[in-house]
Amino acid sequence: MADVTQSFSQLLLTYGPGAMIDLPDQAVIVSGLQGWDSGANVKPISEDRLVKLLKEQLGTKLSTSFMGLRQPPAFDEDKRGDRAPGVEVLIFPTWFTVDAGGTISSSSGDDGESGAPATTVAQIEKRRRMVEFTDLSVTNAGKLSYKGDGGKRAEVNPIRFVAACAKGHLQDIDWRWLVHRNGDRSCRKPMYWVEKGVSSDPSDISVRCTCGSSLTMGDLYKPKFIGGCQCKSPWLQPQHLPGEICSNDLRLLPRSATNTYFAQTVTVISLTKTDDRARQTIQEHRPTIDSIRALPNFIDILRSLPQTKDAFRDFKDAEILGALDEETGESDQTSANPRVAEFDMLASGARVIGHDGPTSHLFAETLAREQLGLTEPWSSFLKSVVQVHRLREVTCLYGFTRLEPPPTAAESELDEIQLAVDGADLSRNVDWLPAIEQFGEGIFLHVDPEFIKKWLIEPEVVSRAQVLKEAERKEAERFGRSPNYLGIANWALHSLSHAMMSELSLECGYPLSSLKERIYSSGTSQADRFGILIYTSTAGGQGTLGGLSGVAHQVGDILERAVRHLELCSNDPICAEHSPESDHDDRHMHGAACHACLLVPETSCEARNTRLDRGLLIPTVVGTKYSLFS
């Protein structure tokens, strides 16, 4: 079979360890990290703040020999076979249906046994033999096939349904046990997958044994019908640990369903630690420097390596060595929460943040207010605007869930990031985690805390805040979690961020799906930090072409248009009338928000399009009185 390649972001966010994939010839599951082989091309990713956060939050889920972050294996067309770096996949599920099935006719109504003539139209049933992986052989072309009693080979297709639990465990459905649940469980006669009609309704699909026992797909949706979880993790080695137990019941899961895999990731924006260019350049090339630092001719090697020779060309040997001596031990000074550190750096008010260079992790400029030409309310709302020419985003995969999505890191308070620690494991021994680094540009808005605090004490806002708090409680109760109360300011800034992204996509040349956000909103007992970062990032240099950061001077006009467009939605008055306290639907985390006004592509939102309400920004057709910009 030809090599199948995926981008790094696909491998982390969609097809990570434990994810099911349909390849051209087989259905497989991506192996745990034990099957991710980079060969000799292991590329570590340096991000001290993220590593510290992972160690603090994941605790014993990480190995004591945890080595940090690595880039996933990169495809090397010069290497083939066992020498090639890549990600191992395993055959899953292990039940198949044989293509060479037969069709039979059956009456869908009166069969004439009562003496009346049959008047209904006969239905067509398609029967396909069900076989296990051990019954199959591999053809010369590398495809799985089944050789039946007649001696003729036939191709097979994997069963469409598997079983999973809320903790991420996954296994084949025990079809024989279920079919014979009320009969002879020792029966080993042939079983068939039978489809009746063309509707694909669960009641029209059944599994039948030639002994007469059967079940329908409708049965499998019944609570507790499939049985209890057996703690199987087919992407790990071993699949099951001795003594491992799980109290959850198995649930039917179609392999192609959207809830088969929810990646648990955490993202940070890399920061500059100092205005000293030599020390900053050292930090940017930390993995390479650490690998050669002990060599006697360290400086000569540093100046000869392709990845570092240009970066250190302008520095004298004494500058490099001096910066290394000063920098020793600083990598551990990362106690600040990543999001707080990001905000404090960008909101520092410094004229220049970081430095400009091809390998720079961060380069930004705080724009002078006279350059912005702000009018009210924006001159009071914005404390500063930062034009981010270059930034580096590091995203790490640390687990995953099935059936229900986990809370994101953005759904915790600003200085209390909480990673979801109850997801499925990526490996039995997690001594490294996969991560990707992407470069881009953006615009940072530092929101004046005084403007927000004056708004928060208005009686109508206080009343609305209680409604949103109750909505957050209901949403947490729905998923069996402890509620995270992020406050009405978070809802308002998040709604403004979405409106601004939609307007920016019309101005800057980037499609809306390529823009991203980070909301900085402190809670009631935290230091005042309010801001919005809109940015784009890619694996190459396309994210630093200047299209987004170049419109930072127009931010006042962009915000004005963004908010004005929210006054009326094409779904009004239904959209404007919706309240998160409604009991008749599950949209507790939405106020006046829908796909026609505030919702954006899932890749753009850091909180899965929740905590949105345009009524918090501007009065709608129902006359809201708690708007930030009335």
Buried (B, 14 or more C-beta within 10 A) or exposed (E): EEEBEBEBBEBBBBBBBBBBBEEEBBBBBBBBBBBBBBBEEBBBBBBBBBBBBBEEBBEEBBEEEBEBBBBBBEEBEEBEEEEBBBBBBBBBBBBBBBEBBEEEEEEEEEEEEEEEEBEEEEBEBBBBBBBBBEBBEEEEEEBBBBEBEEEEBBBBEBBBBBBBBBBBBBBBBBBBEBBBBEEEEEBEEEBBBBBBBEEEEBEBBBBBBEBEBBBBBBBBEEEEBBBEBBBBBBBBBEBBEEEEEBEBBBBBBEBEBEBBBBBBBBBBBBBBBBEBBBBBBBBBBBBBBEEBEEEEEBBEBBBEBEEBEEBBEEBEEEBBBBBBEBBEEEBEEBEBBBBBBBBBBBBBEBEEBBBEBEBBBBBBBBBEEEEBEBEEBBEEBBBBBBBBBBBBBBBBBBBBBBBEBBBBBBBBBBBEBBBBBEBBBBBBBBBBBBBBBBBBBBBBBBBBBEBBEEBBEBEEBEEBBEBBBBBBBBBBEEEEBEBBBBBBBBBBBBBBBBBBBBBBBEBBBBEBEBBBBBBBBBBEEBEEBBBBBBBBBBEEEBBBBEBBBBBBBBBBBBBBBBBEBBBBBEBBEEBBEBBBEBEEEEBBBBBBBBEEBBBBEEEBBBBBBBBBBBBBBBBBBBEBEBBBBE
